[in-house]
Amino acid sequence: MWGAFIGVGITLAWIALIAYGISEYRGGNGTMGILKIIYVMAIAGFLVGTMAAGIAAFYEAPQSPVYDEPADAYKSPDYYGSPEQKAWEAEWNAKWKAHEADLRDHYRNVFAIAYPIGLLFVILGTELKLRLDVLRPGLTLGGIAIMIYAIAQEDLPDEIRFIGVTLSLAVLIYVGYRTFLQRKPAKQEA
């Protein structure tokens, strides 16, 4: 389900960038409009890549327990269903449940790390001065992608995901307002 969410987000970002590039091209910027799109996508991509690589490097996911079935399991046909096998299975289930709890904590913490950083980049990209026109969309798009990355964590509780999606919607409305409605294009000197 969240793969589709990410796919739709990426598709909409591409459509917005293509529309931006077409408007730049028609506005007389020609090839520079296309280069701006490539540059914006590069900034956004490397921003997300840096965040994901940083989390993977400095906050590793918990390792899965090793499924180490006793060696005598294969020696005796009476092993399965025996008290030894049931004790081993109970021990394995306890290890696996502890691992799942660790994973849930990990994904929640990744959300808590990545989401505010993504939000910071969105705000930074929105509030930068107009003369930094190439950096602004790259930082904004990268921040949005980081927020999507944070929301799409596997075992994230639905309540946290709901809060993240709702806050993201509010941020996108704000960004749209600031970027497209509130700012007036700078008058070109003749």
DODRENGU-129380 format. One line per 8 residues: for each residue z, x, y of N, C-alpha, C. Coordinates in nm, 4 decimals. Layout:
BEGIN
Z:X:Y:Z:X:Y:Z:X:Y; ...
! end
This chain:
BEGIN
0.0000:0.0814:-0.1185:0.0000:0.0000:0.0000:0.0000:0.0865:0.1259; 0.0841:0.1900:0.1276:0.0922:0.2722:0.2480:-0.0287:0.3624:0.2628; -0.0975:0.3901:0.1512:-0.2230:0.4643:0.1612:-0.3255:0.3851:0.2406; -0.3294:0.2534:0.2191:-0.4199:0.1672:0.2948:-0.3802:0.1651:0.4419; -0.2502:0.1630:0.4696:-0.1997:0.1651:0.6067:-0.2472:0.2912:0.6789; -0.2351:0.4040:0.6106:-0.2785:0.5309:0.6685:-0.4299:0.5311:0.6868; -0.5025:0.4807:0.5870:-0.6485:0.4753:0.5964:-0.6956:0.3923:0.7143; -0.6339:0.2778:0.7364:-0.6701:0.1928:0.8501:-0.6377:0.2641:0.9809
-0.5225:0.3296:0.9868:-0.4854:0.4026:1.1082:-0.5834:0.5139:1.1414; -0.6236:0.5887:1.0399:-0.7198:0.6976:1.0613:-0.8551:0.6415:1.1027; -0.8978:0.5326:1.0389:-1.0255:0.4702:1.0745:-1.0246:0.4229:1.2191; -0.9174:0.3576:1.2609:-0.9083:0.3117:1.3999:-0.9067:0.4286:1.4976; -0.8402:0.5370:1.4600:-0.8386:0.6553:1.5465:-0.9794:0.7123:1.5618; -1.0540:0.7191:1.4519:-1.1918:0.7683:1.4588:-1.2772:0.6775:1.5466; -1.2638:0.5468:1.5320:-1.3416:0.4533:1.6142:-1.3091:0.4736:1.7614; -1.1806:0.4881:1.7927:-1.1408:0.5103:1.9318:-1.1975:0.6409:1.9852
-1.1940:0.7462:1.9040:-1.2479:0.8745:1.9492:-1.3989:0.8698:1.9664; -1.4673:0.8017:1.8763:-1.6129:0.7900:1.8896:-1.6467:0.7121:2.0162; -1.5732:0.6038:2.0426:-1.5956:0.5270:2.1652:-1.5691:0.6139:2.2880; -1.4636:0.6949:2.2827:-1.4318:0.7857:2.3927:-1.5456:0.8861:2.4125; -1.5961:0.9404:2.3028:-1.7052:1.0374:2.3106:-1.8327:0.9764:2.3646; -1.8635:0.8534:2.3237:-1.9831:0.7861:2.3744:-1.9696:0.7624:2.5237; -1.8513:0.7205:2.5677:-1.8329:0.6982:2.7113:-1.8437:0.8297:2.7879; -1.7938:0.9387:2.7306:-1.8075:1.0701:2.7943:-1.9548:1.1108:2.7995
-2.0265:1.0855:2.6913:-2.1676:1.1237:2.6845:-2.2479:1.0448:2.7871; -2.2230:0.9144:2.7943:-2.2941:0.8293:2.8903:-2.2513:0.8597:3.0333; -2.1301:0.9086:3.0489:-2.0798:0.9403:3.1819:-2.1388:1.0685:3.2379; -2.2312:1.1301:3.1664:-2.2968:1.2492:3.2162:-2.2412:1.3782:3.1614; -2.1449:1.3708:3.0727:-2.0864:1.4927:3.0191:-2.1627:1.5466:2.8996; -2.2557:1.4703:2.8451:-2.3421:1.5172:2.7375:-2.2678:1.5761:2.6204; -2.3047:1.6974:2.5847:-2.2477:1.7646:2.4690:-2.0986:1.7893:2.4862; -2.0523:1.8031:2.6079:-1.9094:1.8256:2.6292:-1.8263:1.7091:2.5763
-1.8810:1.5870:2.5818:-1.8094:1.4723:2.5267:-1.7887:1.4879:2.3776; -1.8911:1.5353:2.3069:-1.8807:1.5566:2.1627:-1.7824:1.6705:2.1342; -1.7895:1.7774:2.2122:-1.6966:1.8889:2.1924:-1.5523:1.8469:2.2196; -1.5332:1.7570:2.3164:-1.3983:1.7068:2.3432:-1.3445:1.6312:2.2220; -1.4296:1.5507:2.1583:-1.3860:1.4772:2.0391:-1.3431:1.5749:1.9308; -1.4239:1.6763:1.9081:-1.3912:1.7758:1.8051:-1.2604:1.8464:1.8405; -1.2436:1.8813:1.9663:-1.1224:1.9501:2.0098:-0.9999:1.8600:1.9962; -1.0142:1.7340:2.0358:-0.9039:1.6383:2.0232:-0.8646:1.6228:1.8770
-0.9633:1.6085:1.7883:-0.9342:1.5943:1.6453:-0.8683:1.7212:1.5905; -0.9122:1.8369:1.6384:-0.8515:1.9625:1.5926:-0.7053:1.9707:1.6362; -0.6778:1.9362:1.7611:-0.5388:1.9370:1.8081:-0.4546:1.8413:1.7244; -0.5041:1.7200:1.7061:-0.4286:1.6201:1.6292:-0.4085:1.6659:1.4849; -0.5138:1.7165:1.4229:-0.5040:1.7606:1.2838:-0.4070:1.8759:1.2658; -0.4152:1.9746:1.3531:-0.3239:2.0883:1.3413:-0.1802:2.0501:1.3772; -0.1642:1.9540:1.4654:-0.0300:1.9065:1.4981:0.0354:1.8426:1.3753; -0.0386:1.7566:1.3072:0.0137:1.6932:1.1852:0.0331:1.7976:1.0758
-0.0633:1.8880:1.0610:-0.0519:1.9930:0.9599:0.0688:2.0821:0.9831; 0.0944:2.1151:1.1084:0.2110:2.1972:1.1413:0.3405:2.1245:1.1061; 0.3456:1.9957:1.1369:0.4654:1.9176:1.1043:0.4859:1.9110:0.9530; 0.3816:1.8780:0.8780:0.3939:1.8654:0.7322:0.4280:1.9999:0.6683; 0.3622:2.1067:0.7143:0.3899:2.2393:0.6584:0.5316:2.2850:0.6933; 0.5761:2.2554:0.8143:0.7118:2.2924:0.8544:0.8171:2.2206:0.7717; 0.7954:2.0926:0.7482:0.8910:2.0177:0.6658:0.8897:2.0705:0.5235; 0.7706:2.0973:0.4694:0.7614:2.1488:0.3321:0.8252:2.2874:0.3208
0.8119:2.3691:0.4256:0.8649:2.5054:0.4199:1.0164:2.5107:0.4399; 1.0671:2.4302:0.5313:1.2076:2.4426:0.5681:1.2972:2.3315:0.5141; 1.2384:2.2280:0.4571:1.3178:2.1184:0.4011:1.2498:2.0715:0.2724; 1.2678:2.1498:0.1686:1.2003:2.1233:0.0416:1.2536:1.9971:-0.0246; 1.1635:1.9308:-0.0965:1.2019:1.8122:-0.1735:1.2855:1.8552:-0.2935; 1.3771:1.7709:-0.3383:1.4572:1.8062:-0.4561:1.3691:1.8193:-0.5800; 1.4020:1.9175:-0.6631:1.3245:1.9412:-0.7850:1.3599:1.8376:-0.8905; 1.2580:1.7963:-0.9623:1.2764:1.6999:-1.0704:1.3525:1.7652:-1.1855
1.4433:1.6916:-1.2516:1.5144:1.7506:-1.3655:1.4179:1.7777:-1.4811; 1.4506:1.8785:-1.5592:1.3656:1.9173:-1.6723:1.3992:1.8285:-1.7917; 1.2955:1.7767:-1.8539:1.3122:1.6906:-1.9717:1.3283:1.7813:-2.0922; 1.4514:1.8192:-2.1203:1.4793:1.9166:-2.2264:1.5414:1.8485:-2.3483; 1.4558:1.7826:-2.4223:1.5029:1.7143:-2.5431:1.5517:1.8182:-2.6436; 1.6614:1.7916:-2.7123:1.7150:1.8889:-2.8091:1.6123:1.9260:-2.9157; 1.6186:2.0512:-2.9606:1.5231:2.1014:-3.0599:1.5345:2.0270:-3.1927; 1.6550:1.9816:-3.2312:1.6682:1.9132:-3.3607:1.6055:1.7741:-3.3591
1.5565:1.7294:-3.2442:1.4964:1.5967:-3.2390:1.3766:1.5869:-3.3318; 1.3061:1.6974:-3.3486:1.1851:1.6946:-3.4307:1.2133:1.7321:-3.5762; 1.3326:1.7806:-3.6049:1.3656:1.8237:-3.7412:1.4050:1.7063:-3.8301; 1.4667:1.6069:-3.7725:1.5201:1.4978:-3.8544:1.4629:1.3639:-3.8089; 1.4081:1.2856:-3.9019:1.3585:1.1537:-3.8644:1.4729:1.0585:-3.8284; 1.5941:1.0936:-3.8660:1.7096:1.0087:-3.8367:1.7676:1.0353:-3.6976; 1.7105:1.1311:-3.6243:1.7650:1.1674:-3.4932:1.7559:1.0498:-3.3959; 1.6391:0.9839:-3.3900:1.6203:0.8750:-3.2941:1.7070:0.7565:-3.3330
1.7884:0.7115:-3.2408:1.8829:0.6043:-3.2663:2.0208:0.6546:-3.3046; 2.0334:0.7854:-3.3261:2.1627:0.8428:-3.3642:2.2531:0.8535:-3.2412; 2.3836:0.8709:-3.2613:2.4758:0.8866:-3.1478:2.4410:1.0081:-3.0611; 2.3921:1.1179:-3.1247:2.3542:1.2370:-3.0463:2.2374:1.2048:-2.9531; 2.1394:1.1329:-3.0070:2.0216:1.0988:-2.9267:2.0609:1.0041:-2.8137; 2.1457:0.9081:-2.8410:2.1887:0.8137:-2.7377:2.2701:0.8844:-2.6292; 2.3520:0.9802:-2.6681:2.4294:1.0577:-2.5701:2.3361:1.1410:-2.4829; 2.2362:1.2034:-2.5470:2.1400:1.2828:-2.4708:2.0612:1.1936:-2.3753
2.0199:1.0765:-2.4215:1.9432:0.9841:-2.3384:2.0264:0.9354:-2.2194; 2.1540:0.9077:-2.2412:2.2420:0.8662:-2.1317:2.2566:0.9791:-2.0288; 2.2679:1.1025:-2.0784:2.2773:1.2181:-1.9883:2.1488:1.2330:-1.9070; 2.0345:1.2179:-1.9738:1.9049:1.2284:-1.9059:1.8910:1.1195:-1.7997; 1.9270:0.9959:-1.8331:1.9174:0.8857:-1.7371:2.0062:0.9095:-1.6157; 2.1243:0.9663:-1.6371:2.2134:0.9982:-1.5248:2.1511:1.1049:-1.4350; 2.0898:1.2079:-1.4973:2.0224:1.3130:-1.4186:1.9077:1.2524:-1.3375; 1.8307:1.1646:-1.4014:1.7142:1.1067:-1.3342:1.7569:1.0161:-1.2185
1.8608:0.9368:-1.2372:1.9098:0.8507:-1.1292:1.9623:0.9338:-1.0122; 2.0297:1.0438:-1.0415:2.0772:1.1331:-0.9353:1.9589:1.1937:-0.8601; 1.8538:1.2296:-0.9343:1.7337:1.2845:-0.8715:1.6676:1.1801:-0.7810; 1.6584:1.0567:-0.8273:1.5991:0.9509:-0.7452:1.6800:0.9273:-0.6178; 1.8108:0.9332:-0.6278:1.8958:0.9186:-0.5088:1.8723:1.0344:-0.4117; 1.8586:1.1559:-0.4658:1.8288:1.2724:-0.3813:1.6936:1.2564:-0.3126; 1.5951:1.2039:-0.3856:1.4624:1.1819:-0.3270:1.4682:1.0791:-0.2143; 1.5404:0.9704:-0.2352:1.5529:0.8693:-0.1294:1.6146:0.9312:-0.0036
1.7177:1.0131:-0.0222:1.7790:1.0820:0.0920:1.6791:1.1756:0.1590; 1.6021:1.2465:0.0777:1.5027:1.3400:0.1307:1.3994:1.2661:0.2159; 1.3440:1.1576:0.1637:1.2416:1.0834:0.2380:1.2985:1.0211:0.3650; 1.4215:0.9749:0.3599:1.4855:0.9203:0.4794:1.5024:1.0304:0.5844; 1.5418:1.1496:0.5397:1.5606:1.2606:0.6331:1.4282:1.3101:0.6899; 1.3224:1.3104:0.6074:1.1898:1.3475:0.6581:1.1487:1.2497:0.7678; 1.1730:1.1212:0.7456:1.1453:1.0213:0.8493:1.2243:1.0532:0.9759; 1.3529:1.0842:0.9595:1.4395:1.1116:1.0742:1.3978:1.2379:1.1491
1.3323:1.3300:1.0807:1.2836:1.4522:1.1456:1.1481:1.4274:1.2113; 1.0551:1.3709:1.1358:0.9161:1.3611:1.1810:0.8949:1.2524:1.2857; 0.9567:1.1380:1.2702:0.9286:1.0259:1.3602:0.9623:1.0573:1.5062; 1.0818:1.1088:1.5359:1.1099:1.1398:1.6769:1.0176:1.2481:1.7338; 0.9774:1.3430:1.6508:0.8861:1.4468:1.6994:0.7494:1.3860:1.7292; 0.7024:1.2978:1.6412:0.5767:1.2277:1.6674:0.5856:1.1451:1.7943; 0.6955:1.0771:1.8122:0.7178:0.9967:1.9321:0.7177:1.0847:2.0569; 0.7794:1.2008:2.0473:0.7819:1.2952:2.1587:0.6401:1.3389:2.1970
0.5570:1.3686:2.0968:0.4193:1.4094:2.1263:0.3378:1.2949:2.1859; 0.3610:1.1729:2.1420:0.2909:1.0580:2.2008:0.3290:1.0438:2.3475; 0.4569:1.0520:2.3769:0.5023:1.0396:2.5155:0.4499:1.1558:2.5988; 0.4548:1.2766:2.5436:0.4032:1.3937:2.6142:0.2539:1.3780:2.6427; 0.1778:1.3357:2.5427:0.0343:1.3163:2.5616:0.0025:1.2068:2.6612; 0.0873:1.1074:2.6696:0.0646:0.9976:2.7632:0.1023:1.0367:2.9057; 0.2051:1.1163:2.9206:0.2589:1.1457:3.0531:0.2043:1.2734:3.1168; 0.1253:1.3518:3.0445:0.0699:1.4733:3.1050:-0.0209:1.4380:3.2220
-0.0383:1.5324:3.3104:-0.1227:1.5099:3.4272:-0.2670:1.4864:3.3854; -0.3380:1.4137:3.4670:-0.4769:1.3792:3.4361:-0.5663:1.5015:3.4211; -0.5338:1.6093:3.4892:-0.6210:1.7268:3.4801:-0.6149:1.7926:3.3426; -0.5171:1.7589:3.2623:-0.5079:1.8093:3.1252:-0.5715:1.7087:3.0296; -0.6887:1.6598:3.0692:-0.7536:1.5481:3.0010:-0.7859:1.5754:2.8547; -0.8120:1.6994:2.8180:-0.8474:1.7285:2.6791:-0.7226:1.7340:2.5916; -0.6123:1.7808:2.6453:-0.4892:1.7899:2.5663:-0.4242:1.6544:2.5432; -0.4307:1.5675:2.6422:-0.3604:1.4397:2.6331:-0.3995:1.3580:2.5104
-0.5283:1.3312:2.4859:-0.5603:1.2501:2.3674:-0.5264:1.3206:2.2366; -0.5379:1.4530:2.2319:-0.5043:1.5257:2.1096:-0.3566:1.5166:2.0763; -0.2720:1.5336:2.1783:-0.1277:1.5219:2.1563:-0.0888:1.3783:2.1211; -0.1508:1.2829:2.1894:-0.1199:1.1423:2.1612:-0.1617:1.1047:2.0202; -0.2843:1.1388:1.9829:-0.3337:1.1056:1.8488:-0.2545:1.1798:1.7414; -0.2223:1.3059:1.7661:-0.1407:1.3812:1.6708:-0.0020:1.3211:1.6558; 0.0570:1.2788:1.7663:0.1880:1.2142:1.7607:0.1840:1.0840:1.6828; 0.0785:1.0056:1.7032:0.0636:0.8807:1.6277:0.0482:0.9111:1.4794
-0.0300:1.0122:1.4463:-0.0486:1.0485:1.3052:0.0828:1.0974:1.2430; 0.1630:1.1704:1.3187:0.2936:1.2146:1.2678:0.3843:1.0941:1.2451; 0.3791:0.9968:1.3351:0.4591:0.8760:1.3160:0.4149:0.8009:1.1902; 0.2842:0.7947:1.1654:0.2340:0.7311:1.0429:0.2804:0.8098:0.9213; 0.2752:0.9426:0.9293:0.3235:1.0280:0.8200:0.4708:0.9991:0.7910; 0.5500:0.9826:0.8958:0.6929:0.9563:0.8777:0.7165:0.8193:0.8145; 0.6416:0.7200:0.8575:0.6590:0.5841:0.8058:0.6119:0.5732:0.6615; 0.5131:0.6518:0.6231:0.4521:0.6396:0.4904:0.5254:0.7175:0.3816
0.6456:0.7665:0.4081:0.7220:0.8364:0.3041:0.7487:0.7419:0.1877; 0.7391:0.7938:0.0656:0.7423:0.7121:-0.0559:0.8591:0.6160:-0.0673; 0.9776:0.6651:-0.0863:1.0930:0.5802:-0.1155:1.1741:0.5467:0.0090; 1.1074:0.5346:0.1213:1.1767:0.5002:0.2447:1.2225:0.3543:0.2362; 1.3473:0.3262:0.2688:1.3936:0.1866:0.2641:1.3099:0.0977:0.3570; 1.2864:-0.0243:0.3141:1.2021:-0.1156:0.3912:1.2574:-0.1439:0.5304; 1.3882:-0.1436:0.5453:1.4480:-0.1686:0.6766:1.4104:-0.0578:0.7746; 1.4192:0.0665:0.7289:1.3833:0.1802:0.8146:1.2341:0.1767:0.8448
1.1537:0.1462:0.7441:1.0091:0.1371:0.7634:0.9761:0.0278:0.8653; 1.0425:-0.0862:0.8573:1.0196:-0.1952:0.9522:1.0520:-0.1508:1.0946; 1.1651:-0.0845:1.1115:1.2029:-0.0354:1.2443:1.0983:0.0633:1.2952; 1.0526:0.1536:1.2069:0.9515:0.2514:1.2463:0.8203:0.1871:1.2860; 0.7744:0.0894:1.2084:0.6477:0.0221:1.2395:0.6605:-0.0570:1.3693; 0.7725:-0.1253:1.3886:0.7931:-0.2040:1.5102:0.7982:-0.1140:1.6333; 0.8702:-0.0041:1.6233:0.8766:0.0899:1.7345:0.7391:0.1516:1.7608; 0.6644:0.1796:1.6548:0.5290:0.2343:1.6710:0.4387:0.1361:1.7444
0.4498:0.0089:1.7114:0.3707:-0.0924:1.7807:0.4050:-0.0946:1.9290; 0.5333:-0.0894:1.9613:0.5745:-0.0871:2.1017:0.5207:0.0372:2.1721; 0.5254:0.1509:2.1043:0.4739:0.2754:2.1624:0.3233:0.2654:2.1846; 0.2510:0.2100:2.0878:0.1061:0.1967:2.1029:0.0701:0.1026:2.2174; 0.1451:-0.0039:2.2344:0.1206:-0.0940:2.3476:0.1449:-0.0194:2.4784; 0.2518:0.0591:2.4852:0.2816:0.1378:2.6044:0.1714:0.2402:2.6316; 0.1291:0.3104:2.5260:0.0237:0.4112:2.5418:-0.1053:0.3452:2.5890; -0.1397:0.2325:2.5291:-0.2604:0.1615:2.5713:-0.2525:0.1183:2.7162
-0.1378:0.0687:2.7567:-0.1191:0.0274:2.8953:-0.1324:0.1458:2.9898; -0.0620:0.2551:2.9587:-0.0646:0.3729:3.0463:-0.2020:0.4384:3.0496; -0.2683:0.4417:2.9354:-0.3943:0.5143:2.9268:-0.5116:0.4331:2.9804; -0.5169:0.3060:2.9463:-0.6370:0.2289:2.9769:-0.6214:0.1317:3.0931; -0.5028:0.0834:3.1195:-0.4878:-0.0189:3.2220:-0.4257:0.0330:3.3511; -0.3219:0.1145:3.3413:-0.2492:0.1547:3.4605:-0.3193:0.2674:3.5357; -0.3703:0.3640:3.4643:-0.4313:0.4790:3.5319:-0.5687:0.4420:3.5843; -0.5904:0.4783:3.7062:-0.7212:0.4561:3.7658:-0.7971:0.5876:3.7584
-0.9283:0.5812:3.7337:-1.0036:0.7058:3.7266:-1.0000:0.7795:3.8606; -0.9906:0.9095:3.8514:-0.9881:0.9917:3.9718:-1.1226:0.9817:4.0424; -1.1187:0.9675:4.1747:-1.2432:0.9587:4.2512:-1.3069:1.0960:4.2568; -1.4354:1.0975:4.2271:-1.5075:1.2248:4.2299:-1.5534:1.2521:4.3723; -1.5356:1.3777:4.4101:-1.5761:1.4158:4.5446:-1.7261:1.4350:4.5476; -1.7896:1.3830:4.6508:-1.9353:1.3921:4.6604:-1.9787:1.5097:4.7408
! end
